[in-house]
């Protein structure tokens, strides 16, 4: 069994201070769904990234196998911080991936990563 380092989770903020993921997360009306997504984020902090795949340009997609196929998009900073960019579901996947890539590019430009 390999030793997986714990991760710190941070949430991307657009320049005006808003967090796209947080806005999306609290727009979900079903508290059970929010709880399940939150549990997945807690698992990430222990190093368990679970079902994920790269979608390009350094952005990853966490695949959540419930509801309409929820997705959470993130980038990794120094392999210790998971920067949560945005969320969505299968119906908005293409748009969400492009949005996540834009956020990731903007983040790297702003912080010169």
N, CA, C and O atoms as a printed pandas DataFrame, in Angstrom:
     atom_number atom_name residue_name chain_id  residue_number  x_coord  y_coord  z_coord
0              1         N          UNK        A               1    0.850   -1.180    0.000
1              2        CA          UNK        A               1    0.000    0.000    0.000
2              3         C          UNK        A               1    0.890    1.237    0.000
3              4         O          UNK        A               1    1.786    1.367    0.834
4              5         N          UNK        A               2    0.640    2.136   -0.933
5              6        CA          UNK        A               2    1.510    3.304   -1.004
6              7         C          UNK        A               2    1.006    4.412   -0.094
7              8         O          UNK        A               2   -0.185    4.529    0.194
8              9         N          UNK        A               3    1.946    5.206    0.338
9             10        CA          UNK        A               3    1.640    6.300    1.254
10            11         C          UNK        A               3    1.197    7.523    0.446
11            12         O          UNK        A               3    1.994    8.086   -0.305
12            13         N          UNK        A               4   -0.034    7.930    0.588
13            14        CA          UNK        A               4   -0.579    9.068   -0.151
14            15         C          UNK        A               4   -0.591   10.280    0.771
15            16         O          UNK        A               4   -1.180   10.239    1.851
16            17         N          UNK        A               5    0.060   11.361    0.342
17            18        CA          UNK        A               5    0.111   12.535    1.220
18            19         C          UNK        A               5   -1.257   13.208    1.348
19            20         O          UNK        A               5   -2.041   13.215    0.400
20            21         N          UNK        A               6   -1.534   13.763    2.506
21            22        CA          UNK        A               6   -2.778   14.521    2.666
22            23         C          UNK        A               6   -2.739   15.764    1.787
23            24         O          UNK        A               6   -1.666   16.214    1.385
24            25         N          UNK        A               7   -3.879   16.300    1.501
25            26        CA          UNK        A               7   -4.000   17.489    0.653
26            27         C          UNK        A               7   -4.738   18.573    1.418
27            28         O          UNK        A               7   -5.555   18.296    2.297
28            29         N          UNK        A               8   -4.438   19.785    1.072
29            30        CA          UNK        A               8   -5.182   20.930    1.583
30            31         C          UNK        A               8   -6.128   21.370    0.478
31            32         O          UNK        A               8   -5.732   21.453   -0.684
32            33         N          UNK        A               9   -7.358   21.649    0.831
33            34        CA          UNK        A               9   -8.327   22.123   -0.155
34            35         C          UNK        A               9   -8.461   23.627   -0.022
35            36         O          UNK        A               9   -8.580   24.168    1.077
36            37         N          UNK        A              10   -8.439   24.284   -1.168
37            38        CA          UNK        A              10   -8.683   25.714   -1.230
38            39         C          UNK        A              10   -9.689   25.928   -2.356
39            40         O          UNK        A              10   -9.827   25.082   -3.240
40            41         N          UNK        A              11  -10.379   27.042   -2.322
41            42        CA          UNK        A              11  -11.403   27.323   -3.324
42            43         C          UNK        A              11  -10.989   28.534   -4.141
43            44         O          UNK        A              11  -10.641   29.583   -3.598
44            45         N          UNK        A              12  -11.035   28.370   -5.451
45            46        CA          UNK        A              12  -10.681   29.442   -6.370
46            47         C          UNK        A              12  -11.621   30.627   -6.179
47            48         O          UNK        A              12  -12.833   30.462   -6.043
48            49         N          UNK        A              13  -11.042   31.814   -6.172
49            50        CA          UNK        A              13  -11.829   33.050   -6.107
50            51         C          UNK        A              13  -11.570   33.862   -7.362
51            52         O          UNK        A              13  -10.421   34.083   -7.744
52            53         N          UNK        A              14  -12.636   34.303   -7.996
53            54        CA          UNK        A              14  -12.463   35.215   -9.117
54            55         C          UNK        A              14  -11.991   36.552   -8.542
55            56         O          UNK        A              14  -12.112   36.769   -7.336
56            57         N          UNK        A              15  -11.459   37.448   -9.368
57            58        CA          UNK        A              15  -10.887   38.686   -8.837
58            59         C          UNK        A              15  -11.805   39.497   -7.917
59            60         O          UNK        A              15  -11.309   40.228   -7.060
60            61         N          UNK        A              16  -13.117   39.391   -8.069
61            62        CA          UNK        A              16  -14.012   40.155   -7.185
62            63         C          UNK        A              16  -14.259   39.453   -5.846
63            64         O          UNK        A              16  -15.027   39.947   -5.021
64            65         N          UNK        A              17  -13.605   38.294   -5.626
65            66        CA          UNK        A              17  -13.714   37.598   -4.348
66            67         C          UNK        A              17  -14.746   36.484   -4.300
67            68         O          UNK        A              17  -14.775   35.722   -3.334
68            69         N          UNK        A              18  -15.589   36.370   -5.310
69            70        CA          UNK        A              18  -16.597   35.301   -5.331
70            71         C          UNK        A              18  -15.938   33.959   -5.636
71            72         O          UNK        A              18  -14.944   33.892   -6.358
72            73         N          UNK        A              19  -16.501   32.903   -5.080
73            74        CA          UNK        A              19  -16.017   31.543   -5.311
74            75         C          UNK        A              19  -17.034   30.794   -6.170
75            76         O          UNK        A              19  -18.116   30.459   -5.688
76            77         N          UNK        A              20  -16.699   30.525   -7.443
77            78        CA          UNK        A              20  -17.657   29.839   -8.324
78            79         C          UNK        A              20  -18.148   28.503   -7.769
79            80         O          UNK        A              20  -19.337   28.199   -7.862
80            81         N          UNK        A              21  -17.250   27.703   -7.196
81            82        CA          UNK        A              21  -17.681   26.409   -6.661
82            83         C          UNK        A              21  -18.680   26.598   -5.531
83            84         O          UNK        A              21  -19.717   25.934   -5.498
84            85         N          UNK        A              22  -18.376   27.493   -4.610
85            86        CA          UNK        A              22  -19.243   27.710   -3.452
86            87         C          UNK        A              22  -20.630   28.162   -3.890
87            88         O          UNK        A              22  -21.641   27.718   -3.347
88            89         N          UNK        A              23  -20.663   29.046   -4.875
89            90        CA          UNK        A              23  -21.955   29.511   -5.396
90            91         C          UNK        A              23  -22.746   28.339   -5.972
91            92         O          UNK        A              23  -23.935   28.193   -5.693
92            93         N          UNK        A              24  -22.085   27.506   -6.776
93            94        CA          UNK        A              24  -22.750   26.337   -7.365
94            95         C          UNK        A              24  -23.204   25.373   -6.266
95            96         O          UNK        A              24  -24.342   24.903   -6.276
96            97         N          UNK        A              25  -22.313   25.084   -5.325
97            98        CA          UNK        A              25  -22.592   24.121   -4.257
98            99         C          UNK        A              25  -23.853   24.510   -3.483
99           100         O          UNK        A              25  -24.719   23.669   -3.243
100          101         N          UNK        A              26  -23.955   25.768   -3.098
101          102        CA          UNK        A              26  -25.117   26.189   -2.314
102          103         C          UNK        A              26  -26.368   26.396   -3.167
103          104         O          UNK        A              26  -27.456   26.609   -2.632
104          105         N          UNK        A              27  -26.216   26.335   -4.495
105          106        CA          UNK        A              27  -27.407   26.381   -5.354
106          107         C          UNK        A              27  -28.086   25.012   -5.420
107          108         O          UNK        A              27  -29.231   24.905   -5.860
108          109         N          UNK        A              28  -27.377   23.965   -4.981
109          110        CA          UNK        A              28  -27.964   22.620   -4.954
110          111         C          UNK        A              28  -28.955   22.550   -3.800
111          112         O          UNK        A              28  -28.582   22.746   -2.643
112          113         N          UNK        A              29  -30.185   22.278   -4.108
113          114        CA          UNK        A              29  -31.236   22.309   -3.079
114          115         C          UNK        A              29  -31.241   21.079   -2.183
115          116         O          UNK        A              29  -31.644   21.154   -1.022
116          117         N          UNK        A              30  -30.798   19.963   -2.712
117          118        CA          UNK        A              30  -30.833   18.705   -1.965
118          119         C          UNK        A              30  -29.656   18.651   -0.986
119          120         O          UNK        A              30  -28.502   18.537   -1.399
120          121         N          UNK        A              31  -29.955   18.733    0.297
121          122        CA          UNK        A              31  -28.887   18.739    1.303
122          123         C          UNK        A              31  -28.150   17.399    1.358
123          124         O          UNK        A              31  -26.978   17.358    1.732
124          125         N          UNK        A              32  -28.816   16.314    0.993
125          126        CA          UNK        A              32  -28.127   15.015    0.952
126          127         C          UNK        A              32  -27.045   15.006   -0.125
127          128         O          UNK        A              32  -25.961   14.460    0.081
128          129         N          UNK        A              33  -27.342   15.605   -1.260
129          130        CA          UNK        A              33  -26.350   15.708   -2.339
130          131         C          UNK        A              33  -25.184   16.566   -1.869
131          132         O          UNK        A              33  -24.025   16.201   -2.070
132          133         N          UNK        A              34  -25.478   17.699   -1.247
133          134        CA          UNK        A              34  -24.400   18.568   -0.743
134          135         C          UNK        A              34  -23.538   17.822    0.269
135          136         O          UNK        A              34  -22.314   17.957    0.268
136          137         N          UNK        A              35  -24.168   17.047    1.121
137          138        CA          UNK        A              35  -23.424   16.277    2.122
138          139         C          UNK        A              35  -22.491   15.258    1.458
139          140         O          UNK        A              35  -21.358   15.061    1.896
140          141         N          UNK        A              36  -22.979   14.625    0.411
141          142        CA          UNK        A              36  -22.159   13.629   -0.291
142          143         C          UNK        A              36  -20.978   14.284   -1.001
143          144         O          UNK        A              36  -19.874   13.739   -1.013
144          145         N          UNK        A              37  -21.212   15.442   -1.586
145          146        CA          UNK        A              37  -20.112   16.170   -2.233
146          147         C          UNK        A              37  -19.101   16.604   -1.179
147          148         O          UNK        A              37  -17.892   16.494   -1.381
148          149         N          UNK        A              38  -19.602   17.092   -0.069
149          150        CA          UNK        A              38  -18.724   17.518    1.022
150          151         C          UNK        A              38  -17.893   16.336    1.542
151          152         O          UNK        A              38  -16.711   16.501    1.848
152          153         N          UNK        A              39  -18.496   15.161    1.642
153          154        CA          UNK        A              39  -17.765   13.970    2.089
154          155         C          UNK        A              39  -16.637   13.638    1.112
155          156         O          UNK        A              39  -15.555   13.212    1.516
156          157         N          UNK        A              40  -16.906   13.838   -0.169
157          158        CA          UNK        A              40  -15.860   13.578   -1.179
158          159         C          UNK        A              40  -14.699   14.548   -1.004
159          160         O          UNK        A              40  -13.539   14.157   -1.135
160          161         N          UNK        A              41  -15.000   15.803   -0.710
161          162        CA          UNK        A              41  -13.945   16.791   -0.491
162          163         C          UNK        A              41  -13.133   16.447    0.756
163          164         O          UNK        A              41  -11.916   16.629    0.774
164          165         N          UNK        A              42  -13.791   15.958    1.780
165          166        CA          UNK        A              42  -13.084   15.545    2.997
166          167         C          UNK        A              42  -12.155   14.368    2.687
167          168         O          UNK        A              42  -11.038   14.312    3.201
168          169         N          UNK        A              43  -12.604   13.437    1.856
169          170        CA          UNK        A              43  -11.760   12.300    1.465
170          171         C          UNK        A              43  -10.504   12.782    0.742
171          172         O          UNK        A              43   -9.428   12.209    0.912
172          173         N          UNK        A              44  -10.639   13.823   -0.057
173          174        CA          UNK        A              44   -9.484   14.379   -0.770
174          175         C          UNK        A              44   -8.438   14.871    0.221
175          176         O          UNK        A              44   -7.239   14.703   -0.001
176          177         N          UNK        A              45   -8.890   15.473    1.305
177          178        CA          UNK        A              45   -7.947   15.986    2.305
178          179         C          UNK        A              45   -7.089   14.875    2.899
179          180         O          UNK        A              45   -5.971   15.130    3.347
180          181         N          UNK        A              46   -7.591   13.663    2.906
181          182        CA          UNK        A              46   -6.809   12.534    3.427
182          183         C          UNK        A              46   -5.939   11.907    2.342
183          184         O          UNK        A              46   -5.210   10.951    2.608
184          185         N          UNK        A              47   -6.009   12.438    1.125
185          186        CA          UNK        A              47   -5.208   11.920    0.023
186          187         C          UNK        A              47   -5.961   10.990   -0.899
187          188         O          UNK        A              47   -5.392   10.511   -1.880
188          189         N          UNK        A              48   -7.230   10.717   -0.615
189          190        CA          UNK        A              48   -8.041    9.828   -1.440
190          191         C          UNK        A              48   -8.776   10.646   -2.496
191          192         O          UNK        A              48   -9.846   11.197   -2.236
192          193         N          UNK        A              49   -8.186   10.720   -3.699
193          194        CA          UNK        A              49   -8.801   11.515   -4.761
194          195         C          UNK        A              49   -9.925   10.771   -5.473
195          196         O          UNK        A              49  -10.761   11.405   -6.115
196          197         N          UNK        A              50   -9.965    9.463   -5.377
197          198        CA          UNK        A              50  -11.074    8.698   -5.938
198          199         C          UNK        A              50  -11.156    8.763   -7.452
199          200         O          UNK        A              50  -10.143    8.922   -8.135
200          201         N          UNK        A              51  -12.373    8.639   -7.972
201          202        CA          UNK        A              51  -12.631    8.584   -9.409
202          203         C          UNK        A              51  -12.422    9.966  -10.015
203          204         O          UNK        A              51  -13.188   10.896   -9.761
204          205         N          UNK        A              52  -11.380   10.080  -10.813
205          206        CA          UNK        A              52  -11.046   11.367  -11.427
206          207         C          UNK        A              52  -10.394   11.128  -12.768
207          208         O          UNK        A              52   -9.910   10.032  -13.051
208          209         N          UNK        A              53  -10.384   12.166  -13.598
209          210        CA          UNK        A              53   -9.673   12.063  -14.871
210          211         C          UNK        A              53   -9.211   13.455  -15.282
211          212         O          UNK        A              53   -9.853   14.453  -14.954
212          213         N          UNK        A              54   -8.091   13.516  -16.004
213          214        CA          UNK        A              54   -7.619   14.812  -16.490
214          215         C          UNK        A              54   -8.494   15.263  -17.662
215          216         O          UNK        A              54   -8.891   14.453  -18.499
216          217         N          UNK        A              55   -8.787   16.563  -17.710
217          218        CA          UNK        A              55   -9.576   17.095  -18.824
218          219         C          UNK        A              55   -8.762   18.081  -19.655
219          220         O          UNK        A              55   -9.284   18.694  -20.586
220          221         N          UNK        A              56   -7.483   18.234  -19.318
221          222        CA          UNK        A              56   -6.590   19.074  -20.107
222          223         C          UNK        A              56   -6.143   20.327  -19.381
223          224         O          UNK        A              56   -6.831   20.849  -18.504
224          225         N          UNK        A              57   -4.959   20.795  -19.779
225          226        CA          UNK        A              57   -4.385   22.044  -19.273
226          227         C          UNK        A              57   -4.182   22.053  -17.759
227          228         O          UNK        A              57   -4.198   23.117  -17.140
228          229         N          UNK        A              58   -3.992   20.886  -17.165
229          230        CA          UNK        A              58   -3.756   20.816  -15.729
230          231         C          UNK        A              58   -5.015   20.758  -14.881
231          232         O          UNK        A              58   -4.942   20.795  -13.653
232          233         N          UNK        A              59   -6.168   20.669  -15.531
233          234        CA          UNK        A              59   -7.452   20.605  -14.817
234          235         C          UNK        A              59   -7.895   19.143  -14.729
235          236         O          UNK        A              59   -7.756   18.377  -15.682
236          237         N          UNK        A              60   -8.424   18.781  -13.576
237          238        CA          UNK        A              60   -8.929   17.438  -13.313
238          239         C          UNK        A              60  -10.425   17.498  -13.031
239          240         O          UNK        A              60  -10.950   18.504  -12.554
240          241         N          UNK        A              61  -11.088   16.397  -13.339
241          242        CA          UNK        A              61  -12.524   16.255  -13.105
242          243         C          UNK        A              61  -12.742   15.139  -12.087
243          244         O          UNK        A              61  -12.363   13.991  -12.319
244          245         N          UNK        A              62  -13.354   15.487  -10.961
245          246        CA          UNK        A              62  -13.801   14.473  -10.002
246          247         C          UNK        A              62  -15.168   14.017  -10.463
247          248         O          UNK        A              62  -16.061   14.836  -10.679
248          249         N          UNK        A              63  -15.335   12.728  -10.614
249          250        CA          UNK        A              63  -16.619   12.200  -11.070
250          251         C          UNK        A              63  -17.366   11.631   -9.875
251          252         O          UNK        A              63  -16.872   10.752   -9.169
252          253         N          UNK        A              64  -18.560   12.148   -9.665
253          254        CA          UNK        A              64  -19.390   11.716   -8.541
254          255         C          UNK        A              64  -20.545   10.910   -9.122
255          256         O          UNK        A              64  -21.344   11.424   -9.906
256          257         N          UNK        A              65  -20.623    9.672   -8.738
257          258        CA          UNK        A              65  -21.562    8.739   -9.347
258          259         C          UNK        A              65  -22.907    8.736   -8.630
259          260         O          UNK        A              65  -23.350    7.710   -8.114
260          261         N          UNK        A              66  -23.544    9.895   -8.607
261          262        CA          UNK        A              66  -24.895    9.996   -8.057
262          263         C          UNK        A              66  -25.560   11.219   -8.656
263          264         O          UNK        A              66  -24.903   12.085   -9.234
264          265         N          UNK        A              67  -26.884   11.276   -8.508
265          266        CA          UNK        A              67  -27.638   12.377   -9.105
266          267         C          UNK        A              67  -27.446   12.376  -10.615
267          268         O          UNK        A              67  -27.323   11.316  -11.229
268          269         N          UNK        A              68  -27.418   13.569  -11.217
269          270        CA          UNK        A              68  -27.270   13.657  -12.672
270          271         C          UNK        A              68  -25.811   13.575  -13.128
271          272         O          UNK        A              68  -25.470   14.084  -14.196
272          273         N          UNK        A              69  -24.954   12.942  -12.335
273          274        CA          UNK        A              69  -23.543   12.832  -12.705
274          275         C          UNK        A              69  -22.784   14.089  -12.335
275          276         O          UNK        A              69  -22.201   14.743  -13.199
276          277         N          UNK        A              70  -22.787   14.428  -11.074
277          278        CA          UNK        A              70  -22.115   15.645  -10.620
278          279         C          UNK        A              70  -20.626   15.562  -10.892
279          280         O          UNK        A              70  -20.034   14.484  -10.858
280          281         N          UNK        A              71  -20.028   16.715  -11.161
281          282        CA          UNK        A              71  -18.607   16.845  -11.437
282          283         C          UNK        A              71  -18.065   18.016  -10.632
283          284         O          UNK        A              71  -18.738   19.029  -10.447
284          285         N          UNK        A              72  -16.828   17.855  -10.155
285          286        CA          UNK        A              72  -16.115   18.937   -9.482
286          287         C          UNK        A              72  -14.773   19.055  -10.192
287          288         O          UNK        A              72  -14.081   18.056  -10.387
288          289         N          UNK        A              73  -14.406   20.270  -10.577
289          290        CA          UNK        A              73  -13.183   20.510  -11.333
290          291         C          UNK        A              73  -12.149   21.184  -10.445
291          292         O          UNK        A              73  -12.468   22.065   -9.647
292          293         N          UNK        A              74  -10.899   20.748  -10.603
293          294        CA          UNK        A              74   -9.846   21.282   -9.743
294          295         C          UNK        A              74   -8.493   21.260  -10.450
295          296         O          UNK        A              74   -8.313   20.600  -11.474
296          297         N          UNK        A              75   -7.555   21.998   -9.875
297          298        CA          UNK        A              75   -6.154   21.954  -10.277
298          299         C          UNK        A              75   -5.326   21.689   -9.038
299          300         O          UNK        A              75   -5.776   21.929   -7.917
300          301         N          UNK        A              76   -4.115   21.196   -9.238
301          302        CA          UNK        A              76   -3.235   20.912   -8.106
302          303         C          UNK        A              76   -2.112   21.938   -8.059
303          304         O          UNK        A              76   -1.474   22.226   -9.071
304          305         N          UNK        A              77   -1.881   22.481   -6.874
305          306        CA          UNK        A              77   -0.820   23.457   -6.653
306          307         C          UNK        A              77    0.248   22.758   -5.825
307          308         O          UNK        A              77   -0.009   22.363   -4.688
308          309         N          UNK        A              78    1.444   22.602   -6.386
309          310        CA          UNK        A              78    2.578   21.977   -5.681
310          311         C          UNK        A              78    2.259   20.589   -5.129
311          312         O          UNK        A              78    2.861   20.182   -4.136
312          313         N          UNK        A              79    1.351   19.864   -5.728
313          314        CA          UNK        A              79    0.977   18.508   -5.302
314          315         C          UNK        A              79    0.536   18.400   -3.848
315          316         O          UNK        A              79    0.456   17.296   -3.309
316          317         N          UNK        A              80    0.250   19.523   -3.211
317          318        CA          UNK        A              80   -0.224   19.472   -1.822
318          319         C          UNK        A              80   -1.549   20.195   -1.645
319          320         O          UNK        A              80   -2.276   19.937   -0.685
320          321         N          UNK        A              81   -1.864   21.091   -2.556
321          322        CA          UNK        A              81   -3.098   21.867   -2.459
322          323         C          UNK        A              81   -3.989   21.513   -3.639
323          324         O          UNK        A              81   -3.548   21.520   -4.789
324          325         N          UNK        A              82   -5.230   21.205   -3.348
325          326        CA          UNK        A              82   -6.224   20.983   -4.392
326          327         C          UNK        A              82   -7.058   22.255   -4.454
327          328         O          UNK        A              82   -7.762   22.596   -3.503
328          329         N          UNK        A              83   -6.973   22.953   -5.587
329          330        CA          UNK        A              83   -7.725   24.190   -5.773
330          331         C          UNK        A              83   -9.023   23.855   -6.498
331          332         O          UNK        A              83   -9.015   23.552   -7.691
332          333         N          UNK        A              84  -10.133   23.911   -5.775
333          334        CA          UNK        A              84  -11.441   23.600   -6.346
334          335         C          UNK        A              84  -11.872   24.796   -7.194
335          336         O          UNK        A              84  -11.985   25.915   -6.695
336          337         N          UNK        A              85  -12.112   24.544   -8.482
337          338        CA          UNK        A              85  -12.415   25.617   -9.425
338          339         C          UNK        A              85  -13.910   25.849   -9.587
339          340         O          UNK        A              85  -14.383   26.974   -9.425
340          341         N          UNK        A              86  -14.659   24.797   -9.903
341          342        CA          UNK        A              86  -16.100   24.941  -10.117
342          343         C          UNK        A              86  -16.737   23.560  -10.113
343          344         O          UNK        A              86  -16.041   22.548  -10.030
344          345         N          UNK        A              87  -18.043   23.521  -10.202
345          346        CA          UNK        A              87  -18.772   22.266  -10.211
346          347         C          UNK        A              87  -19.880   22.308  -11.238
347          348         O          UNK        A              87  -20.206   23.367  -11.775
348          349         N          UNK        A              88  -20.449   21.167  -11.504
349          350        CA          UNK        A              88  -21.549   21.081  -12.456
350          351         C          UNK        A              88  -22.044   19.648  -12.514
351          352         O          UNK        A              88  -21.813   18.857  -11.601
352          353         N          UNK        A              89  -22.727   19.329  -13.603
353          354        CA          UNK        A              89  -23.162   17.948  -13.799
354          355         C          UNK        A              89  -22.975   17.579  -15.258
355          356         O          UNK        A              89  -22.514   18.386  -16.065
356          357         N          UNK        A              90  -23.335   16.368  -15.578
357          358        CA          UNK        A              90  -23.096   15.838  -16.920
358          359         C          UNK        A              90  -23.734   16.712  -18.004
359          360         O          UNK        A              90  -23.186   16.823  -19.101
360          361         N          UNK        A              91  -24.874   17.329  -17.718
361          362        CA          UNK        A              91  -25.573   18.116  -18.743
362          363         C          UNK        A              91  -24.820   19.389  -19.124
363          364         O          UNK        A              91  -25.004   19.904  -20.227
364          365         N          UNK        A              92  -23.981   19.900  -18.237
365          366        CA          UNK        A              92  -23.240   21.138  -18.522
366          367         C          UNK        A              92  -21.731   20.886  -18.586
367          368         O          UNK        A              92  -20.931   21.814  -18.462
368          369         N          UNK        A              93  -21.356   19.628  -18.781
369          370        CA          UNK        A              93  -19.955   19.218  -18.668
370          371         C          UNK        A              93  -19.011   19.999  -19.582
371          372         O          UNK        A              93  -17.979   20.482  -19.118
372          373         N          UNK        A              94  -19.335   20.134  -20.853
373          374        CA          UNK        A              94  -18.431   20.835  -21.779
374          375         C          UNK        A              94  -18.226   22.282  -21.355
375          376         O          UNK        A              94  -17.098   22.776  -21.335
376          377         N          UNK        A              95  -19.297   22.948  -21.023
377          378        CA          UNK        A              95  -19.217   24.339  -20.555
378          379         C          UNK        A              95  -18.409   24.439  -19.270
379          380         O          UNK        A              95  -17.575   25.332  -19.116
380          381         N          UNK        A              96  -18.661   23.519  -18.356
381          382        CA          UNK        A              96  -17.971   23.529  -17.063
382          383         C          UNK        A              96  -16.474   23.291  -17.229
383          384         O          UNK        A              96  -15.668   23.918  -16.543
384          385         N          UNK        A              97  -16.099   22.395  -18.127
385          386        CA          UNK        A              97  -14.676   22.132  -18.369
386          387         C          UNK        A              97  -14.002   23.386  -18.908
387          388         O          UNK        A              97  -12.914   23.744  -18.457
388          389         N          UNK        A              98  -14.626   24.050  -19.857
389          390        CA          UNK        A              98  -14.036   25.286  -20.398
390          391         C          UNK        A              98  -13.932   26.354  -19.321
391          392         O          UNK        A              98  -12.926   27.058  -19.240
392          393         N          UNK        A              99  -14.950   26.478  -18.505
393          394        CA          UNK        A              99  -14.931   27.446  -17.405
394          395         C          UNK        A              99  -13.792   27.116  -16.437
395          396         O          UNK        A              99  -13.052   28.006  -16.018
396          397         N          UNK        A             100  -13.655   25.841  -16.085
397          398        CA          UNK        A             100  -12.590   25.421  -15.165
398          399         C          UNK        A             100  -11.214   25.718  -15.755
399          400         O          UNK        A             100  -10.327   26.190  -15.043
400          401         N          UNK        A             101  -11.028   25.451  -17.035
401          402        CA          UNK        A             101   -9.743   25.744  -17.681
402          403         C          UNK        A             101   -9.452   27.239  -17.658
403          404         O          UNK        A             101   -8.320   27.656  -17.410
404          405         N          UNK        A             102  -10.474   28.038  -17.918
405          406        CA          UNK        A             102  -10.288   29.495  -17.860
406          407         C          UNK        A             102   -9.904   29.947  -16.451
407          408         O          UNK        A             102   -8.997   30.762  -16.288
408          409         N          UNK        A             103  -10.581   29.427  -15.447
409          410        CA          UNK        A             103  -10.260   29.776  -14.059
410          411         C          UNK        A             103   -8.830   29.360  -13.717
411          412         O          UNK        A             103   -8.100   30.109  -13.067
412          413         N          UNK        A             104   -8.434   28.172  -14.154
413          414        CA          UNK        A             104   -7.095   27.667  -13.847
414          415         C          UNK        A             104   -6.024   28.539  -14.519
415          416         O          UNK        A             104   -5.015   28.876  -13.898
416          417         N          UNK        A             105   -6.250   28.902  -15.792
417          418        CA          UNK        A             105   -5.307   29.797  -16.492
418          419         C          UNK        A             105   -5.209   31.128  -15.771
419          420         O          UNK        A             105   -4.115   31.655  -15.567
420          421         N          UNK        A             106   -6.355   31.667  -15.388
421          422        CA          UNK        A             106   -6.371   32.963  -14.707
422          423         C          UNK        A             106   -5.648   32.868  -13.363
423          424         O          UNK        A             106   -4.895   33.770  -12.996
424          425         N          UNK        A             107   -5.874   31.791  -12.642
425          426        CA          UNK        A             107   -5.209   31.596  -11.351
426          427         C          UNK        A             107   -3.690   31.550  -11.529
427          428         O          UNK        A             107   -2.954   32.219  -10.803
428          429         N          UNK        A             108   -3.229   30.762  -12.493
429          430        CA          UNK        A             108   -1.785   30.628  -12.709
430          431         C          UNK        A             108   -1.170   31.956  -13.143
431          432         O          UNK        A             108   -0.059   32.296  -12.737
432          433         N          UNK        A             109   -1.892   32.695  -13.961
433          434        CA          UNK        A             109   -1.405   34.005  -14.400
434          435         C          UNK        A             109   -1.315   34.969  -13.215
435          436         O          UNK        A             109   -0.330   35.691  -13.061
436          437         N          UNK        A             110   -2.333   34.969  -12.401
437          438        CA          UNK        A             110   -2.382   35.876  -11.256
438          439         C          UNK        A             110   -1.311   35.553  -10.222
439          440         O          UNK        A             110   -0.729   36.452   -9.615
440          441         N          UNK        A             111   -1.058   34.270  -10.029
441          442        CA          UNK        A             111   -0.114   33.858   -8.991
442          443         C          UNK        A             111    1.168   33.267   -9.563
443          444         O          UNK        A             111    1.989   32.728   -8.820
444          445         N          UNK        A             112    1.346   33.365  -10.873
445          446        CA          UNK        A             112    2.566   32.932  -11.560
446          447         C          UNK        A             112    3.007   31.527  -11.184
447          448         O          UNK        A             112    4.154   31.303  -10.798
448          449         N          UNK        A             113    2.082   30.590  -11.301
449          450        CA          UNK        A             113    2.388   29.180  -10.991
450          451         C          UNK        A             113    2.967   28.518  -12.212
451          452         O          UNK        A             113    3.295   27.333  -12.174
